[in-house]
Amino acid sequence: MSMLEIENLDARYGDFQALFGISLNVRRGETIALVGANGAGKTTLLRAIAGLGQYHAGVLRLNGRDIGSASPQELARMGISMVPEGRRLFTGMSVAENLMIGADLGRGGHWVRDAVFDLFPEIAVMAHRPAGLLSGGQQQMVSLGRALMTNPDLLLVDEVSLGLAPVVVDRVYAALAQLKERKTTLVVVEQDIRRALDVSDRFYCMLSGRVALAGASAPAAFDAVSRAYFGEAA
């Protein structure tokens, strides 16, 4: 049985329909990439899964349980956590205080502060520094660490590479690869097709609120995904 099941999901913002009949599944321990251009509906879908955005039709199930009416706080305690686009840290609070917000929202488990600092030693020496004084890459590490400290079964990762230097993106994706090796279940939103295929087991390519293509992630899939990404015929 899949950990996460989505069936025929529709979402709207007023009169604008953002998602059209999205169906997908995520098995425990696998990494799924959601790829697509800006406006494809990737973030809207992730926010619906995390309880942060409304949807108007369809079914969401976690471990066979309908979670459509659950609040973000309830979903965090069920094991869903999200690394939002733009990091969304409390910039006046310290690194350690930002991390503890994750611990307060979630459940006890492996991911405590020292475990996050083992994954990201770069921020360990900055534990008491205000998050607003960190670089963009360091802030992204804190954002990812905060989500991990909820001790999620399912980690949703939205555009972690956005606005970061390539060397920093490599560092963050190396951490995601470590999480994958530990069989953390991941759904990663990414515009960079090659990077998405490299980190994931399977992909869903979205176009204008629909799934345009889905399949196993492999270098050989790059051309087909690129065509679907831009809405070109196969």
C-alpha positions in Angstrom: 0.0 0.0 0.0 1.2 3.5 -0.8 2.1 5.9 2.0 0.4 8.8 0.2 -2.4 8.5 -2.3 -3.9 11.4 -4.3 -7.0 10.8 -6.5 -8.5 13.3 -8.9 -7.4 16.4 -7.0 -8.7 19.8 -8.2 -7.7 23.2 -6.7 -8.8 26.7 -7.4 -7.9 30.3 -6.5 -11.2 32.1 -7.0 -12.1 31.6 -10.6 -8.7 30.3 -11.6 -8.3 26.5 -11.5 -4.7 25.6 -10.5 -5.0 21.8 -10.4 -7.0 19.5 -12.7 -7.7 15.9 -11.6 -4.2 15.2 -10.2 -3.6 11.6 -9.2 -0.4 10.2 -7.9 1.0 7.9 -5.2 4.1 7.8 -3.0 5.5 4.6 -1.6 7.3 4.5 1.8 11.0 5.1 1.4 11.0 6.4 -2.1 11.8 9.9 -3.4 9.4 11.5 -5.9 10.3 14.5 -8.0 7.6 17.0 -9.1 9.0 18.9 -12.0 7.5 21.6 -14.1 7.9 25.3 -15.0 6.6 28.2 -12.9 2.8 28.1 -12.6 2.6 24.4 -13.3 0.9 23.7 -10.0 3.7 22.0 -8.1 3.6 24.3 -5.0 -0.2 24.3 -5.0 -0.1 20.5 -4.9 2.5 20.4 -2.1 0.5 22.9 0.0 -2.6 20.8 -0.4 -0.8 17.7 0.9 0.5 19.7 3.9 -2.9 21.1 4.7 -1.7 24.7 3.9 -3.9 25.1 0.8 -7.4 24.2 0.0 -8.5 21.8 -2.7 -12.1 21.6 -4.0 -12.4 18.0 -5.2 -10.5 14.7 -4.9 -9.1 12.5 -2.1 -5.9 12.6 -0.1 -4.9 9.6 2.0 -2.0 9.0 4.3 -1.4 5.3 5.1 -4.9 4.6 4.0 -6.5 7.3 6.1 -8.4 10.3 4.5 -6.6 13.4 5.6 -8.7 16.0 3.8 -10.1 17.6 6.9 -6.9 17.6 8.9 -5.2 20.9 9.9 -1.5 21.5 9.3 -0.8 20.9 12.9 -2.6 17.6 12.9 -0.8 16.5 9.7 2.6 17.4 11.3 1.7 15.0 14.2 0.6 12.4 11.6 4.1 12.7 10.0 3.9 15.2 7.2 6.3 18.1 7.2 7.1 20.7 4.5 10.2 22.8 3.7 8.6 25.8 2.1 9.8 27.8 -0.9 11.6 30.9 0.4 12.6 29.3 3.6 10.1 31.2 5.8 12.3 31.4 8.9 11.7 33.6 12.0 14.6 35.9 11.2 14.7 37.6 14.6 15.0 34.2 16.4 18.1 32.2 16.7 19.0 29.1 14.6 18.3 26.9 17.6 15.0 28.6 18.3 13.9 28.1 14.7 14.8 24.4 14.9 12.8 24.0 18.2 9.7 25.2 16.4 9.8 22.0 14.4 10.3 19.9 17.5 7.3 21.6 19.2 5.0 20.9 16.1 6.0 17.3 15.6 6.8 14.1 17.3 9.7 12.7 19.2 12.3 10.6 17.3 15.7 10.5 15.8 15.8 14.1 14.6 16.9 16.3 17.5 19.1 19.3 17.3 22.4 17.4 17.4 21.2 15.1 14.5 20.4 18.2 12.4 23.9 19.7 13.2 25.4 16.4 12.2 23.7 16.7 8.8 24.6 20.4 8.5 27.7 21.1 10.6 27.8 24.5 8.9 25.0 25.8 11.1 26.1 24.1 14.3 28.5 27.0 15.1 25.7 29.5 14.5 23.2 28.0 16.9 22.7 31.2 18.8 22.9 33.6 15.9 19.7 35.3 14.6 18.5 33.4 11.5 18.2 36.7 9.6 22.0 37.1 9.7 22.7 33.8 7.9 23.4 33.5 4.2 20.6 32.1 1.9 22.2 28.7 1.9 22.6 28.6 5.6 19.0 29.6 6.0 17.9 26.8 3.7 19.8 24.3 5.9 17.9 25.7 8.9 14.6 25.4 7.1 15.3 21.8 6.2 16.5 21.1 9.7 13.3 22.6 11.2 11.2 20.3 9.0 13.2 17.3 10.0 12.8 18.1 13.7 9.1 17.3 13.4 10.4 13.7 12.7 8.3 13.3 9.6 7.3 10.1 7.8 6.8 12.2 4.6 9.0 15.2 3.9 7.8 17.7 1.3 10.6 19.9 -0.2 9.7 22.9 -2.2 12.3 24.5 -4.5 15.3 24.3 -2.2 17.6 25.5 -5.0 15.8 28.7 -5.6 18.1 31.7 -5.5 21.1 29.8 -4.3 24.6 29.6 -5.8 25.3 26.3 -7.6 27.9 25.2 -4.9 25.3 25.7 -2.2 22.6 23.9 -4.2 25.1 20.9 -4.5 25.5 21.0 -0.7 21.8 21.0 0.0 21.1 18.2 -2.5 23.9 16.1 -1.0 21.9 16.3 2.3 18.8 15.2 0.4 20.8 12.3 -1.0 21.7 11.3 2.5 18.1 11.4 3.6 17.2 9.2 0.6 19.9 6.7 1.6 18.2 6.6 5.0 14.9 5.7 3.3 13.3 9.0 4.2 10.2 9.4 2.1 10.6 12.6 0.0 8.5 14.6 -2.4 10.8 17.2 -4.0 9.6 20.1 -6.2 12.3 21.1 -8.6 12.5 23.0 -11.9 16.0 21.6 -12.8 15.1 18.4 -14.7 18.5 16.8 -14.4 18.8 17.4 -10.7 15.3 16.2 -10.1 16.0 12.9 -12.0 19.3 12.4 -10.2 17.8 12.6 -6.7 14.5 10.8 -7.3 13.2 7.3 -7.9 10.2 8.4 -9.9 9.0 11.7 -11.3 5.7 13.4 -12.2 6.1 16.2 -14.7 3.3 18.9 -14.4 2.1 21.3 -17.0 -0.7 23.8 -16.5 -2.1 22.0 -13.4 -2.1 18.5 -14.9 0.3 15.6 -14.9 1.8 15.6 -18.3 4.2 12.6 -17.8 5.2 10.2 -15.1 7.7 7.4 -14.9 10.9 6.0 -13.4 13.7 8.6 -12.9 16.8 7.8 -15.1 19.1 9.9 -17.3 17.5 8.3 -20.3 14.2 10.0 -19.3 15.6 13.5 -19.7 14.5 14.1 -23.3 11.0 12.9 -22.7 10.6 14.9 -19.5 12.0 18.0 -21.2 9.4 17.7 -24.0 6.6 17.3 -21.4 8.0 20.2 -19.4 7.5 22.6 -22.3 4.3 21.0 -23.5 5.8 19.6 -26.7 4.4 16.4 -28.3 6.4 13.2 -27.7 
